[in-house]
Amino acid sequence: MWNAHAAALWARFMLRLRRTIAAAAGVPQRLLSQVVRVSYAKVAEYQQRGLIHFHAVIRLDGPAGP
């Protein structure tokens, strides 16, 4: 069941991350893209027990770049 929903769980994590960053910055979520750009690289691997495990590097940049 976990593997079948891994993509949806990642999407919900990213949504929650953007909401948390917006709240911490004190801006509405719809204006977050004007304050910060969230980018990431992720790799999904199968663990020995057969479950998907994510590794991610998440980067926050200002609107003008790094």
Secondary structure in CASP SS format (residue, H / E / C, confidence):
PFRMAT SS
TARGET T0000
AUTHOR 0000-0000-0000
METHOD secondary structure of the structure
MODEL  1
M C 1.00
W C 1.00
N H 1.00
A H 1.00
H H 1.00
A H 1.00
A H 1.00
A H 1.00
L H 1.00
W H 1.00
A H 1.00
R H 1.00
F H 1.00
M H 1.00
L H 1.00
R H 1.00
L H 1.00
R H 1.00
R H 1.00
T H 1.00
I H 1.00
A H 1.00
A H 1.00
A H 1.00
A H 1.00
G C 1.00
V C 1.00
P C 1.00
Q H 1.00
R H 1.00
L H 1.00
L H 1.00
S H 1.00
Q H 1.00
V H 1.00
V C 1.00
R E 1.00
V E 1.00
S E 1.00
Y E 1.00
A E 1.00
K E 1.00
V E 1.00
A E 1.00
E E 1.00
Y E 1.00
Q C 1.00
Q C 1.00
R C 1.00
G C 1.00
L C 1.00
I E 1.00
H E 1.00
F E 1.00
H E 1.00
A E 1.00
V E 1.00
I E 1.00
R E 1.00
L E 1.00
D E 1.00
G E 1.00
P C 1.00
A C 1.00
G E 1.00
P C 1.00
END
